[in-house]
Amino acid sequence: MIYLVAIVLPPLALLLYGRVLQAVVNLVMWAASALIFILTLGVLGGLSAALWLVCVVHAILVVNRVQNDRRNRALIDAIERSGR
């Protein structure tokens, strides 16, 4: 479900995972993408789509990294508990 949020609203997905600074940077790029599309009436749609795609890929990579970090932390904690 979080990956769907990352595709539709990339800054929100980053905020939900507690990455505030990255969410702000992503929001600026995402807003620039929308602004370029609106102001040029779609003429620069390729540039707008490329910038939007960068935002989506960034959000997906960050969400995936956070999930992997949590999983690894849980494994490390389980190993440390079993060794005692």
URZISUL-V8411 format. One record per backbone hydrogen bond with DSSP energy under -0.5 kcal/mol. CO is the residue of the C=O (numbers start at 1). NH is the residue of the N-H. If there is no record, write none. Layout:
co = {CO,CO}
nh = {NH,NH}
//
This chain:
co = {1,2,3,4,5,9,9,10,11,12,13,14,15,18,19,20,21,22,23,24,25,26,27,28,29,30,31,32,33,34,35,36,37,38,40,42,44,45,46,47,48,49,50,51,52,53,54,55,56,57,58,59,60,61,62,63,64,65,66,67,68,69,70,71,72,73,74,75,76,77,78,79,81}
nh = {5,6,7,8,9,12,13,14,15,16,17,19,18,20,23,24,25,26,27,28,29,30,31,32,33,34,35,36,37,38,39,40,42,41,43,45,48,49,50,51,52,53,54,55,56,57,58,59,60,61,62,63,64,65,66,67,68,69,70,71,72,73,74,75,76,77,78,79,80,81,82,83,84}
//
